[in-house]
């Protein structure tokens, strides 16, 4: 499948839609939490500090892989880095 358009935003939306995870969980997710072979993501600290495993679709995997390939850094986070750049916190808040 060819991924086009805004790669980071499409990957974020696809992960949220396909897995049902919260934005805060996505922001904390690490690349090492993704199990590509079993198409699932480990969420270690979900609501109420309860961990869980969530499956994701083949289409979600395609967009997520395209995003990770598109990135130029080697940071362990999946999307928090993107959130920090796209929505920087203002000082004093």
PEGI-V732141 format. One record per residue. N is the residue number from 1. PSI is psi in whole degrees, -180 to 180 (none if undefined). BURIAL is + if it has 24 or more other C-alpha atoms within 12 Angstrom, else -. Layout:
n = (N | N)
psi = (PSI | PSI)
burial = (BURIAL | BURIAL)
This chain:
n = (1 | 2 | 3 | 4 | 5 | 6 | 7 | 8 | 9 | 10 | 11 | 12 | 13 | 14 | 15 | 16 | 17 | 18 | 19 | 20 | 21 | 22 | 23 | 24 | 25 | 26 | 27 | 28 | 29 | 30 | 31 | 32 | 33 | 34 | 35 | 36 | 37 | 38 | 39 | 40 | 41 | 42 | 43 | 44 | 45 | 46 | 47 | 48 | 49 | 50 | 51 | 52 | 53 | 54 | 55 | 56 | 57 | 58 | 59 | 60 | 61 | 62 | 63 | 64 | 65 | 66 | 67 | 68 | 69 | 70 | 71 | 72 | 73 | 74 | 75 | 76 | 77 | 78 | 79 | 80 | 81 | 82 | 83 | 84 | 85 | 86 | 87 | 88 | 89 | 90 | 91 | 92 | 93)
psi = (133 | 126 | 124 | 171 | -155 | 100 | -48 | -46 | -38 | -40 | -43 | -49 | -42 | -44 | -46 | -44 | -46 | -29 | -26 | 13 | 162 | 157 | -40 | -34 | -39 | -40 | -30 | -8 | 138 | 156 | -36 | -14 | -11 | 127 | 99 | -36 | -38 | 6 | 60 | 159 | 134 | 124 | 99 | -35 | 77 | -161 | 132 | 22 | 30 | 130 | 157 | 166 | 131 | 135 | 159 | 161 | 167 | -41 | -41 | -43 | -42 | -46 | -39 | -42 | -41 | -41 | -47 | -35 | -34 | -34 | 150 | -1 | 172 | 26 | 149 | -20 | 155 | -55 | -15 | -38 | -41 | -44 | -42 | -38 | -40 | -32 | 69 | 143 | 142 | 149 | 147 | -1 | none)
burial = (- | - | - | - | - | - | + | + | - | + | + | + | + | + | + | + | - | + | + | + | + | - | - | - | + | + | + | + | + | + | + | - | + | + | - | - | - | - | + | + | + | + | + | - | - | - | - | - | - | - | - | - | - | + | + | + | - | - | - | + | + | + | + | + | + | + | + | + | - | - | - | - | - | - | - | - | - | + | + | + | + | + | - | - | - | - | - | - | - | - | - | - | -)
